């Protein structure tokens, strides 16, 4: 190959995986240009959901490894709730990665370029897929190696919640709540100006003063029995409270939390049902996926149970079921039913160990 041919060779083109630092900066820039998005994460509704995920997953019983500590589980829960995926470098302990880039084969990760956060600045490290725990939720066929957060899958509801709470915040910050226009006897221009200035900034007080002549011209002479004008905005006509409740309910549902859990009039049975729903249908499937990833990468079977530590079951019902089961086993022993026959009977009622 000659020197000319060497310079004629086309350079190798590299492409971003779509989940690295550059992609996040572009997404943030897009949000800045197109409008406010992602502000739902700043609301108390989203943070309460994230807190429930953190508490529920950090309570989990872990068998088969000591690396998945309570702290690692809490970090995982928060990352899954807000980002949809969490990555840990496997060493003598699990080291969380703040950012990563991944290469794949057949949709499965092969290697990672990880950014590890440090107090004085981060460092970069390259690791094979077997050295990394990559937990993810909400994956699709287009990017099976990446996850998606619940808010990303429900952006309209998140933006609605952010807009409503922002509007209400601005009203209570800027609106003249409790302020009135009060007519007073006419005086000199200097006296009226000084009187007006004395009320400026006094929230809930009269901030605009009119003379009697101005009030008569406006049709509100004090002698006519008309009261002062109220400057507080009427929020009842905007249905802000209804929109706020519905937007919060949509966010709770996106995180798998029954909206009734946040109802001020909720009762004990509703709280228990909401906890059962969160543990059994939301957190336990996530824990199962995490256990599969950990079993593959840590070289041994790993089990993660969320339901038992969260007590996501009816204690009275389990006690009655236990009493009934003991009585049934005693009757089976008296009838001579045991061994394979008893196991078949237990399997018939779905009573079997996983």
C-alpha positions, 0 to 999 in steps of 0.5 A: 500500500502506497503513501497516497493510498494510505491518505485515501482511506476513509476514517472509521466512523464512530457513533454515539449509543444514545445513552451517554453524556453527549446525548444527555446534554443534547436532550437538556438543550432540546428541553431548554429550546422547546420549553420546560420539560422534566420539571415534574421531578421537582414536584412533591408528588414525584418525590413522594413516589420516588421515596416510596420506591426507595423505602420499599426496595431498600427493605428487600430481603436479599439472598445469595450476595452481600454486595446488594446492601441497603444503600445500593438498593436505595440508590438503585431505586432512585435511579430507576425511578428518575432515570430508568436505569442504574449501573454499578461497577463490580469490585469488592463492593458496588460502585455506582456510575454517574454516566456511561456509554455502552457497546452492544452485540445483538442488543446485549451490552458487551462493554462499558465506558463508565464515569465514576464520581469522586469528591474532587472530580470524576474518573473514567473506567472501561469495563466488560459487561460481566464486570457491570451490574446494569439494572433497567426498566421500561426497555423497548425493542428499539433500545433494549440495552437502555431503560426509560423512567416513568416520567419519560413515558408520561411526559404530558402528565408530568408537564401538566403537573409542573405547569399547574403547580408553577401557576399556583406558585406564581399566584401566591407569590405575585398576586395581591392576595387580601388586598383591597381598593379603599376610597378615602376622603380627597386630599392634596396630591402629595398626601394621596401619593404618600398614603399610596406609598405607605401601603406598598408591599403590605401583603393583605392590606390596601395597596391602592388608595382612591379619593372620594371623587375617583370613587364616585366616578367609578360608581362606588361612593362609600355613602352608597353602601358599597364595600371596597373592591377585592383584588384577590384572584378567584382561583375557583373558576380556573378549576386549578384544584381539580386539575392539580388532583388529577395530574397528581393522580396520573403521576402516582399511577405512572409510578404504580402507586394507587392515587387513593393512598394520598387521599386525605380521607383514606383509611387503613384498608386503602393504605394496605391495598396501596402498599400491596399493589406497590410491592406485588405488581411494581417493585417485586417484578423490578426486584425479579429483573434485578435478581436475574442480572445479579445472578448472571453477573455475580456467579450464583443464584440471587433472590430479592424479595420485597413483598415479605419485608413490606408486609404486603399481605393480609396478616389476619388472612394469612393466620386463618390460612395457616390454621386451615392448612394445619388442620387440612394437613392433620386430616390428610395424615389421618386419612393416610394421604402423604408423599407424592399424593400430598404434593399433587394436592398442594400443587392443585391449589397452587401451593408450591415453592418457587 
